[in-house]
Amino acid sequence: MIRPKRMAKLDMYNYSLDFNGFHVTKVRIVVGNLHDPIIADISGEVAGNEGFMYVEGHYLKFIEMAVVIEDSQYLLDIEVLEI
């Protein structure tokens, strides 16, 4: 597959990655609350790059996104497919 020329770069956020074997399945970004402007920034960046993302050397395609609360911390869960 040819890599897209433009991608949302998520390395600048406070994030963690979930893996299934060697493949990234989810990017989890810490946000302050449900109304944190980071959510809009990331959503716009992902949409503006046709769902393509890059983080830590992994090229990803957006599937879906949701804000969840875990251990009293708000997380933006981005489900992805590694390309």
Beta strands, then each sheet from edge to edge (+ up, - down):
strand 1: 8-9
strand 2: 15-20
strand 3: 23-31
strand 4: 52-55
strand 5: 58-70
strand 6: 73-82
sheet 1: 1+ 4+ 5- 6+ 3- 2+
end
